[in-house]
Amino acid sequence: MTINCKGKLLDFTVPKVMGILNLTPDSFYDGGKYKNEKNILEQVDKITALGATFIDLGAQSTRPGANEVNTDEELNRLLPVLELVQRNFPETLISIDTFKAVVAKEALDRGAAMINDISAGLLDEAMLDVIAEYHVPYIMMHMRGNPKTMQQQTIYDDLLQEIIHYFSERLSVAYSKGIMDVIIDPGFGFSKTMEQNYKLLNHLDLFNVTDRPLLAGVSRKSMIYKLLGTDAHNALNGTTALNMLALQKGASILRVHDVGEAMECVKIYEQLKA
């Protein structure tokens, strides 16, 4: 399974790692941590040196209950950092975590490689047209509502069937616009209870029916630390355990805060396959 990203054909025979770089003051784990050029460049250097294929830049917190920031604020947070990273690490594949078409377009104009949209185009109907115009890979995630309301929308008749149907519909719309390089993210922690998150992970292999690369984003989330009676800062061990399970269930990309540990998971997983 492959996608075309900035002229590079990426093969997911060996899973990839996406390192998270949050530019928000209120993200659940590392909000406000990267405030100046030195800190940002050191973190990007670390992420790339450890072996991540992608860096995911986000300037709008999507944690449960997060307030939406206006477009100007999101751009003001994002674009200077994007330009900084592009100047210093021109070969890095940068993903932009946004659900706003205007933000996506501005970022793609400045060299971003792909768009990571928590709403699969449902929060901004112009998003898919932007993706089609720029011919970039697109990560579409499952969510109901928005970050402010999503945890009030966790009642399903059949969790797995409804999420698969959601992706079937969203992929159909994307394909109709000529968007073929799509990655799907089942949305751990978005519009789901703890029990639903674990059911979803345990049956992640069902999403191989979409014939698209799967992204698993469980890093330090509440499904881990609430179960273990701890907090996000002490959830690395649980994250590593779930990352390995996600790989065994067919994940092609691990989206993580801790790149080194995720790369070790991939290395061990590959040895188990040998």
LORO-322995 format. One record per residue (C-alpha): x, y, z; residue number from 1. Coordinates in Angstrom, 2 decimals. Example, Ala and Ser with C-alpha at 12.3 -4.5 7.8 and 13.67 -1.06 7.14 Angstrom:
<atoms>
        X        Y        Z  lumlo
    12.30    -4.50     7.80      1
    13.67    -1.06     7.14      2
</atoms>
This chain:
<atoms>
        X        Y        Z  lumlo
     0.00     0.00     0.00      1
     1.47     3.36    -1.04      2
     0.71     7.09    -1.13      3
     2.33     9.86    -3.15      4
     3.65    12.58    -0.85      5
     5.57    15.50    -2.38      6
     6.69    13.34    -5.25      7
     7.83    10.52    -2.96      8
     6.07     7.19    -3.14      9
     5.70     6.11     0.47     10
     5.37     2.37     0.98     11
     3.57     1.25     4.15     12
     4.87    -2.29     4.04     13
     6.88    -1.11     7.04     14
     4.72     1.11     9.30     15
     5.65     4.79     9.70     16
     5.75     7.10    12.70     17
     4.27    10.61    12.83     18
     5.68    12.89    15.50     19
     3.34    15.42    17.11     20
     4.34    19.07    17.50     21
     1.54    21.00    19.18     22
     1.60    24.80    18.87     23
    -1.30    25.35    21.23     24
    -1.29    26.58    24.82     25
    -4.00    24.12    25.89     26
    -3.26    20.70    24.40     27
    -3.81    17.91    26.92     28
    -0.18    16.78    27.15     29
     2.35    19.27    25.73     30
     0.34    22.47    25.43     31
     2.53    25.57    25.56     32
     5.77    23.59    25.58     33
     7.17    24.85    22.28     34
     7.16    28.62    22.56     35
    10.32    29.81    20.84     36
    12.40    29.02    17.77     37
    15.12    27.22    19.73     38
    12.67    24.82    21.43     39
    10.82    24.18    18.20     40
    13.93    23.45    16.15     41
    15.38    21.22    18.86     42
    12.17    19.20    18.94     43
    11.97    18.89    15.15     44
    15.61    17.82    15.06     45
    14.89    15.19    17.72     46
    11.77    13.91    15.94     47
    13.55    13.55    12.61     48
    16.74    12.10    14.09     49
    14.73     9.39    15.85     50
    13.24     8.31    12.53     51
     9.77     9.83    12.17     52
     8.53    10.03     8.59     53
     6.11    12.89     9.30     54
     5.78    15.80    11.70     55
     2.22    16.82    12.51     56
     1.85    20.54    13.30     57
    -1.34    21.60    15.08     58
    -2.35    25.11    16.13     59
    -5.89    24.31    17.31     60
    -6.37    22.04    20.31     61
    -8.80    19.21    19.62     62
    -8.87    17.74    23.12     63
   -12.40    17.04    24.46     64
   -14.14    20.30    25.35     65
   -11.60    22.51    23.58     66
   -12.82    25.88    22.36     67
   -12.33    26.65    18.69     68
    -9.82    29.40    17.94     69
   -10.55    31.80    15.12     70
    -8.84    31.36    11.77     71
    -6.50    34.33    12.17     72
    -5.23    33.05    15.51     73
    -4.68    29.56    14.13     74
    -2.74    30.98    11.18     75
    -0.70    33.25    13.43     76
     0.33    30.28    15.55     77
     0.97    27.94    12.64     78
     2.52    29.75     9.67     79
     5.66    31.18    11.30     80
     6.52    27.73    12.70     81
     5.79    26.01     9.40     82
     8.08    28.45     7.59     83
    10.76    28.02    10.26     84
    10.71    24.24     9.96     85
    10.67    24.40     6.17     86
    13.76    26.63     6.13     87
    15.73    24.46     8.53     88
    14.45    21.01     7.60     89
    13.43    21.29     3.92     90
    13.19    17.53     3.39     91
    10.80    16.98     6.30     92
     7.26    15.89     5.41     93
     4.98    18.20     7.37     94
     1.37    17.31     8.10     95
    -1.01    20.08     9.17     96
    -3.60    19.21    11.78     97
    -6.55    21.46    10.89     98
   -10.20    21.21     9.92     99
   -10.30    24.65     8.25    100
    -9.90    24.87     4.47    101
    -8.34    28.35     4.61    102
    -5.68    27.17     7.04    103
    -4.99    24.10     4.91    104
    -4.60    26.21     1.77    105
    -2.25    28.72     3.41    106
    -0.12    25.89     4.80    107
     0.02    24.02     1.51    108
     1.12    27.22    -0.22    109
     4.08    27.27     2.18    110
     5.19    23.72     1.56    111
     3.13    21.49     3.84    112
     2.99    17.93     2.53    113
    -0.38    16.68     3.79    114
    -3.50    17.61     5.76    115
    -4.78    15.85     8.88    116
    -8.48    16.68     9.33    117
   -10.32    15.45    12.43    118
   -13.67    16.04    10.71    119
   -13.07    14.34     7.32    120
   -14.34    17.51     5.66    121
   -17.58    17.75     7.62    122
   -16.66    20.90     9.58    123
   -15.65    22.81     6.45    124
   -17.22    21.79     3.18    125
   -14.44    23.55     1.21    126
   -11.73    21.29     2.64    127
   -11.99    18.48     0.11    128
   -11.84    20.95    -2.78    129
    -8.57    22.31    -1.39    130
    -7.14    18.79    -1.07    131
    -8.20    18.02    -4.64    132
    -6.63    21.25    -5.92    133
    -3.25    20.59    -4.31    134
    -3.15    16.81    -4.85    135
    -1.81    16.07    -1.38    136
    -2.45    13.13     0.94    137
    -5.39    13.55     3.27    138
    -5.95    12.01     6.68    139
    -9.65    11.76     7.45    140
   -10.75    10.95    10.97    141
   -13.99     9.73    12.48    142
   -15.71    12.16    14.84    143
   -19.20    13.34    15.64    144
   -19.88    17.01    16.29    145
   -16.79    19.05    17.14    146
   -14.19    18.98    19.96    147
   -16.51    21.00    22.19    148
   -19.48    18.63    21.79    149
   -18.05    15.28    20.70    150
   -18.10    13.56    24.09    151
   -21.83    14.16    24.29    152
   -22.29    12.03    21.16    153
   -21.13     8.56    22.15    154
   -24.31     6.51    21.69    155
   -24.11     4.03    18.79    156
   -26.38     1.20    17.70    157
   -23.32    -0.62    16.34    158
   -20.03     1.21    16.91    159
   -17.89    -0.60    14.37    160
   -20.50    -0.81    11.64    161
   -21.34     2.89    11.95    162
   -17.71     3.99    11.77    163
   -17.04     1.79     8.74    164
   -20.14     3.25     7.08    165
   -18.90     6.76     7.89    166
   -15.61     6.07     6.13    167
   -17.37     4.48     3.19    168
   -19.35     7.68     2.69    169
   -16.43    10.06     3.22    170
   -14.14     8.03     0.94    171
   -16.80     8.05    -1.75    172
   -16.95    11.84    -1.63    173
   -13.16    12.11    -1.71    174
   -12.84     9.72    -4.64    175
   -15.49    11.66    -6.55    176
   -13.20    14.69    -6.35    177
   -10.16    12.74    -7.51    178
    -8.61    12.44    -4.04    179
    -6.98     9.03    -3.93    180
    -4.16     9.34    -1.39    181
    -6.35     9.00     1.69    182
    -5.36     7.73     5.14    183
    -8.08     6.87     7.63    184
    -8.00     7.48    11.38    185
   -10.76     5.85    13.48    186
   -10.50     8.68    16.00    187
    -9.53     7.22    19.36    188
   -10.88     9.54    22.06    189
   -13.22    11.39    19.71    190
   -16.96    10.82    20.31    191
   -16.15     7.58    22.10    192
   -16.18     6.28    25.66    193
   -13.20     4.45    27.15    194
   -14.89     1.09    26.54    195
   -15.65     2.05    22.93    196
   -12.03     3.06    22.35    197
   -10.80    -0.34    23.46    198
   -13.41    -2.16    21.38    199
   -12.33    -0.08    18.39    200
    -8.66    -0.89    18.92    201
    -9.36    -4.58    19.42    202
   -11.15    -4.66    16.06    203
    -8.94    -2.20    14.18    204
    -8.18    -4.85    11.57    205
   -11.79    -4.59    10.35    206
   -10.90    -1.24     8.79    207
    -8.58    -2.94     6.34    208
   -11.74    -3.38     4.29    209
   -11.28     0.26     3.20    210
    -7.99    -0.68     1.51    211
    -6.47     2.55     2.85    212
    -3.54     3.04     5.26    213
    -4.67     3.20     8.89    214
    -3.44     5.80    11.36    215
    -3.61     5.02    15.07    216
    -3.42     7.95    17.47    217
    -3.59     6.73    21.05    218
    -0.54     8.56    22.41    219
    -0.94     9.45    26.11    220
    -4.73     9.75    25.74    221
    -7.27     9.45    28.54    222
    -8.25     5.94    27.41    223
    -4.84     4.99    28.82    224
    -4.29     7.18    31.83    225
    -7.83     7.03    33.20    226
    -7.80     3.26    33.00    227
    -4.45     3.15    34.80    228
    -5.39     5.77    37.38    229
    -2.63     8.18    36.39    230
    -2.22    11.18    34.06    231
    -0.94    11.94    30.55    232
     2.60    12.53    31.80    233
     2.76     8.98    33.14    234
     1.05     7.23    30.23    235
     4.05     6.35    28.06    236
     4.17     2.70    29.10    237
     0.47     2.27    28.33    238
     0.92     4.11    25.04    239
     3.69     1.73    24.00    240
     1.55    -1.30    24.81    241
    -1.34    -0.01    22.71    242
     0.93     1.07    19.85    243
     2.17    -2.51    19.55    244
    -1.38    -3.83    19.51    245
    -2.33    -1.24    16.86    246
     0.54    -2.44    14.66    247
    -0.55    -6.05    15.07    248
    -4.09    -5.00    14.09    249
    -2.90    -3.36    10.87    250
    -1.95     0.25    11.68    251
     0.27     1.81     9.01    252
     1.07     5.02    10.93    253
     1.54     5.63    14.64    254
     0.86     9.27    15.58    255
     2.81     9.87    18.78    256
     4.39    12.32    21.20    257
     7.29     9.91    21.86    258
     8.94     9.03    18.58    259
    11.83     6.91    19.87    260
     9.60     4.51    21.75    261
     7.23     4.23    18.77    262
    10.13     3.46    16.44    263
    11.19     0.68    18.82    264
     7.67    -0.74    18.59    265
     7.93    -0.78    14.80    266
    11.34    -2.46    14.92    267
    10.11    -5.18    17.27    268
     6.93    -5.64    15.22    269
     8.95    -6.08    12.04    270
    11.10    -8.72    13.74    271
     7.97   -10.58    14.85    272
     6.84   -10.65    11.20    273
    10.15   -11.99     9.93    274
</atoms>
